[in-house]
Amino acid sequence: MIKTYFVDSFTSEPFKGNPAGVCLLEHDISPEKMLNIAAEIGFSETAFVKKTNSDGVYSIRYFSPKKEIPLCGHATLAAAKILFEKTPTGAISFITGENLNLTINKSDHNIVMEFPVYDVIPLATPLTVLHALGLEAVINTSYNPKTKIILLEIADSDTLAALKPDFNALTHSYENINGVLATAASNTAAYDFHYRYFWPWAGTNEDPVTGGVQTFLAKYWSSRLNKTKMKAFQSSQRTGYMTVELIGDKVLIYGTAVIVLEGNLIGD
């Protein structure tokens, strides 16, 4: 049996934010089995966590129902929530499948994740993508080569929230990417920017709340707003929020999470 949890990340309310599966492994299992478990659970990502021989250090791998994902913010937050609940410690480290070392700390009611920062490069606006999203124009189009994600800045956060993509058309609108991130400056004082993430190429149609994109989105908005600490809102149906802070070549992602289910996965 595999101890398994469902955790709602980037929210303080059950059934909001982004649900992630967290499987605590006692021994190694094959990537094929991880993928099958992730597909069975059906969330955008499931994290597989195993303690290493070093104190406070864990391996972590992420799987969508379709493939292994190199880095995932909400599943990292979910896994950290479980480990902080189980062990009396204020800091842990995750080693990802790509050997990235993620430092995670507790700070009051927040969990603070230290992620790398990536750059975006200019990209010609793909009109097929805009049409599939129901957009007529964008302010800026960029691309992050590391994550293979297209970034579209649009003019209004209300327009962003109202988007109803044609996901079949979107999947066929562009090749060799993992997703499209649409974002806009906030029209309220509560947040600095809003965003939504669509990724039918690699996972589910829309990710409810996405932390991993802050590896490049935080830097993008930092340069646009001339701020290093910002509040972000993901205007998906479930909604979610986080605070991001740029410090050198790292981005700190502050978030909360709620455990909604604990059980044992049979068939280990």
Secondary structure as GFF3:
##gff-version 3
##sequence-region A 1 268
A	DSSP	beta_strand	2	9	.	.	.	ID=ss1
A	DSSP	beta_strand	18	25	.	.	.	ID=ss2
A	DSSP	alpha_helix	31	41	.	.	.	ID=ss3
A	DSSP	beta_strand	46	51	.	.	.	ID=ss4
A	DSSP	beta_strand	57	63	.	.	.	ID=ss5
A	DSSP	beta_strand	68	69	.	.	.	ID=ss6
A	DSSP	alpha_helix	73	86	.	.	.	ID=ss7
A	DSSP	beta_strand	91	95	.	.	.	ID=ss8
A	DSSP	beta_strand	101	107	.	.	.	ID=ss9
A	DSSP	beta_strand	110	116	.	.	.	ID=ss10
A	DSSP	beta_strand	121	122	.	.	.	ID=ss11
A	DSSP	alpha_helix	127	133	.	.	.	ID=ss12
A	DSSP	beta_strand	140	144	.	.	.	ID=ss13
A	DSSP	beta_strand	149	153	.	.	.	ID=ss14
A	DSSP	alpha_helix	157	162	.	.	.	ID=ss15
A	DSSP	alpha_helix	167	171	.	.	.	ID=ss16
A	DSSP	beta_strand	179	185	.	.	.	ID=ss17
A	DSSP	beta_strand	193	198	.	.	.	ID=ss18
A	DSSP	beta_strand	206	207	.	.	.	ID=ss19
A	DSSP	alpha_helix	214	225	.	.	.	ID=ss20
A	DSSP	beta_strand	229	234	.	.	.	ID=ss21
A	DSSP	beta_strand	240	247	.	.	.	ID=ss22
A	DSSP	beta_strand	250	255	.	.	.	ID=ss23
A	DSSP	beta_strand	257	265	.	.	.	ID=ss24
###
